[in-house]
Amino acid sequence: MMIRRYFFLYLITVFTFSYAEFNATLLDEYHDEVCFWLVDTSNDIDAYFIDSNESVSSTTYAELKFSSAVETSRASEHEVRLRLRLNLPKLQKKFRLIFEDEDSDDLSYDGTVLNDNYSIKNRNYFLRIEYLNYVRKKFHLTAGPGIRFRKSTLHPYLNFKTKYYVEEGEVYQSLFFDRLRFYINGDVENTFGFDRFHRYNKKTYTLFHNTIGYKSWEENKKIVNSFSLLYHLAKDRELAIGTSVINQWDNRNINLDYVQLYSLYRDKLYKNWIYYELNPSLLWREENDYDMSARFMINIGMRFESH
């Protein structure tokens, strides 16, 4: 059964690539139309708030990612993820509009659980306006209102995010960040993180990533620690290997949720806007009494950017 699933995922990848090569003109037209619509939409929003004859082109970004995974002792999983960012240059050149699904919004999400088998109706989505203020060269502050929603259920909130960069020459770099949210119903959410980069040369570096997340409506805090070695093979091609440890903390005890050993290969599938990722891993989950399970995930992503 596992071999048949892997073979099926492989066929999807090959078919997608073959179709792209065969119908390249149609794909490029589709990509250009979406990019034009994104820029046009952000410019219309800009013009609605600022009545000015000044011609300022907006920069936009959108990403759509399809994921499928199989793992021993678990049912197959599938997911669609969406992230959209519209920059609004006329609004003091510091505003942007963000729309994304709950996994894209989660700073601790690692892809080891996919949701809803491509269903979008039972998921949370986030829509927010961000105001960027570069207080100092290495200290960035982002703030603004947002809405978490599922169908007709709306939860407005205020969002605050800070980043502080520490550079130690060209070899070491560190990043401290914190995201704090206050919901209108009284819920509070906070994620604090620390990243440490070590660059060995132009192609190779390591990343030590750490986050601790708190949600007032959940009993436990989530702690994520990971260490990765990344190597740039060529433009748009990257190979990574690493390990991660996920813990749940209830203020008294820290409980090991799972340990993961993983690798990821990323390459373009068509030009520079369709890509694929191959992600095999080994996991030791608490739900399986820490027996080892093998997992394979494939991602197909599409990027839409203005230039």
PASE-408143 format. One line per field, with one value per residue (C-alpha): residue number from 0; y, z, x negated. Coordinates in steps of 0.1 Angstrom, whole numbers, plus 5000, padded with zeros to 4 digits. Layout:
num = (NUM,...)
c2 = (Y,...)
c3 = (Z,...)
c1 = (X,...)
This chain:
num = (0,1,2,3,4,5,6,7,8,9,10,11,12,13,14,15,16,17,18,19,20,21,22,23,24,25,26,27,28,29,30,31,32,33,34,35,36,37,38,39,40,41,42,43,44,45,46,47,48,49,50,51,52,53,54,55,56,57,58,59,60,61,62,63,64,65,66,67,68,69,70,71,72,73,74,75,76,77,78,79,80,81,82,83,84,85,86,87,88,89,90,91,92,93,94,95,96,97,98,99,100,101,102,103,104,105,106,107,108,109,110,111,112,113,114,115,116,117,118,119,120,121,122,123,124,125,126,127,128,129,130,131,132,133,134,135,136,137,138,139,140,141,142,143,144,145,146,147,148,149,150,151,152,153,154,155,156,157,158,159,160,161,162,163,164,165,166,167,168,169,170,171,172,173,174,175,176,177,178,179,180,181,182,183,184,185,186,187,188,189,190,191,192,193,194,195,196,197,198,199,200,201,202,203,204,205,206,207,208,209,210,211,212,213,214,215,216,217,218,219,220,221,222,223,224,225,226,227,228,229,230,231,232,233,234,235,236,237,238,239,240,241,242,243,244,245,246,247,248,249,250,251,252,253,254,255,256,257,258,259,260,261,262,263,264,265,266,267,268,269,270,271,272,273,274,275,276,277,278,279,280,281,282,283,284,285,286,287,288,289,290,291,292,293,294,295,296,297,298,299,300,301,302,303,304,305,306)
c2 = (5000,5025,5017,5024,5057,5068,5058,5077,5109,5104,5102,5134,5152,5138,5146,5182,5188,5173,5193,5225,5218,5210,5239,5265,5294,5288,5285,5317,5336,5323,5334,5368,5374,5364,5387,5416,5410,5411,5444,5459,5450,5465,5496,5499,5495,5522,5546,5541,5554,5579,5602,5611,5613,5599,5567,5542,5505,5480,5450,5418,5382,5351,5315,5284,5251,5216,5189,5151,5128,5092,5077,5043,5037,5068,5076,5096,5133,5162,5199,5232,5263,5299,5331,5365,5398,5431,5461,5495,5521,5552,5546,5561,5533,5512,5493,5458,5435,5398,5369,5333,5300,5289,5268,5296,5319,5295,5304,5269,5249,5222,5202,5170,5171,5181,5191,5183,5164,5195,5208,5245,5250,5238,5258,5291,5320,5352,5386,5416,5449,5455,5488,5485,5508,5504,5519,5513,5496,5463,5467,5463,5468,5456,5464,5464,5449,5416,5390,5353,5337,5304,5307,5333,5332,5363,5370,5405,5410,5434,5421,5432,5418,5428,5416,5424,5414,5408,5406,5393,5398,5377,5344,5346,5362,5360,5370,5375,5379,5380,5381,5391,5391,5403,5390,5409,5379,5380,5354,5360,5345,5349,5333,5341,5328,5328,5319,5315,5314,5302,5307,5285,5298,5312,5279,5263,5274,5260,5273,5268,5276,5279,5290,5288,5294,5303,5303,5310,5286,5257,5239,5235,5257,5244,5244,5238,5233,5224,5223,5222,5221,5238,5236,5256,5234,5260,5288,5276,5242,5235,5205,5204,5178,5183,5173,5188,5182,5192,5195,5204,5224,5228,5251,5221,5194,5193,5164,5151,5152,5138,5138,5141,5134,5149,5159,5182,5186,5217,5225,5244,5225,5252,5283,5302,5301,5265,5244,5210,5197,5161,5156,5122,5119,5095,5103,5091,5102,5099,5087,5056,5050,5065,5037,5049,5057,5066,5096,5110,5143,5160,5197,5214,5252,5282,5317,5349,5380,5414,5426)
c3 = (5000,5009,4976,4956,4974,4967,4930,4928,4942,4917,4888,4899,4899,4865,4850,4863,4849,4815,4813,4821,4794,4769,4777,4787,4770,4789,4822,4817,4807,4838,4860,4844,4848,4885,4892,4873,4894,4926,4917,4904,4936,4959,4938,4940,4978,4979,4958,4979,5010,4994,4967,4948,4913,4923,4904,4928,4918,4945,4952,4960,4968,4969,4974,4969,4981,4977,5001,5004,5030,5039,5071,5086,5112,5100,5073,5043,5047,5023,5026,5006,5021,5010,5018,5002,5009,4993,5000,5000,4991,4991,5027,5040,5022,5054,5052,5039,5038,5048,5042,5051,5065,5100,5093,5073,5102,5128,5135,5150,5122,5107,5083,5104,5105,5074,5078,5064,5032,5010,5027,5034,5050,5085,5088,5104,5083,5092,5076,5090,5082,5092,5099,5096,5116,5114,5148,5143,5117,5136,5155,5135,5149,5132,5145,5133,5135,5122,5121,5127,5110,5101,5079,5097,5130,5135,5161,5158,5174,5177,5164,5176,5163,5170,5155,5167,5146,5160,5135,5144,5112,5081,5099,5128,5129,5154,5154,5183,5176,5195,5182,5207,5200,5220,5208,5214,5233,5259,5244,5243,5220,5222,5204,5212,5191,5187,5155,5152,5118,5112,5076,5066,5030,5003,4999,5033,5067,5098,5114,5151,5154,5187,5195,5225,5218,5243,5236,5264,5251,5251,5282,5272,5257,5226,5225,5192,5189,5156,5141,5103,5079,5046,5013,4982,4952,4926,4921,4933,4944,4981,5003,5040,5067,5104,5136,5156,5191,5199,5236,5254,5286,5313,5336,5358,5335,5300,5280,5248,5220,5192,5178,5141,5118,5084,5050,5023,4987,4969,4932,4906,4885,4860,4855,4888,4900,4903,4926,4944,4977,4986,5024,5038,5076,5106,5137,5172,5183,5218,5203,5190,5223,5206,5181,5149,5119,5084,5066,5031,5021,4987,4982,4949,4953,4930,4936,4923,4926,4910,4895)
c1 = (5000,4972,4954,4985,4991,4955,4959,4992,4975,4946,4971,4988,4954,4944,4978,4978,4943,4952,4984,4965,4940,4968,4990,4965,4982,5015,4997,4977,5009,5026,4997,4996,5033,5032,5002,5020,5052,5032,5015,5047,5066,5040,5039,5077,5076,5049,5069,5100,5082,5059,5072,5041,5029,4995,4988,4973,4972,4979,4958,4978,4972,4994,4986,5008,4994,5008,4995,5000,4984,4984,4971,4970,4997,5016,5041,5030,5032,5038,5039,5042,5025,5029,5011,5018,5000,5010,4987,5004,4978,4999,5010,4978,4959,4961,4994,5000,5030,5025,5049,5038,5050,5044,5013,4996,5004,4990,4953,4947,4962,4939,4961,4962,5000,5021,5057,5091,5082,5083,5115,5115,5149,5139,5107,5098,5086,5069,5073,5054,5039,5003,4986,4948,4926,4889,4881,4844,4823,4823,4856,4889,4924,4956,4991,5027,5062,5073,5101,5099,5129,5146,5177,5198,5179,5157,5131,5115,5081,5052,5019,4984,4952,4916,4883,4848,4818,4783,4755,4720,4701,4709,4708,4733,4767,4795,4832,4855,4892,4925,4961,4989,5026,5056,5090,5122,5136,5108,5085,5048,5022,4984,4955,4919,4890,4853,4833,4796,4779,4743,4731,4702,4699,4722,4740,4740,4755,4771,4803,4812,4849,4869,4904,4927,4964,4992,5030,5053,5079,5055,5043,5006,4979,4962,4923,4905,4868,4851,4817,4812,4782,4791,4772,4780,4773,4782,4808,4842,4826,4820,4813,4819,4815,4823,4840,4868,4883,4919,4929,4962,4957,4985,4964,4956,4943,4929,4942,4924,4949,4927,4891,4885,4855,4862,4847,4862,4853,4867,4865,4884,4910,4918,4897,4894,4930,4940,4919,4920,4906,4898,4899,4891,4888,4887,4909,4913,4948,4962,4995,4976,4958,4927,4925,4907,4929,4918,4934,4932,4947,4947,4956,4965,4964,4972,4959,4974,4953,4953,4920)
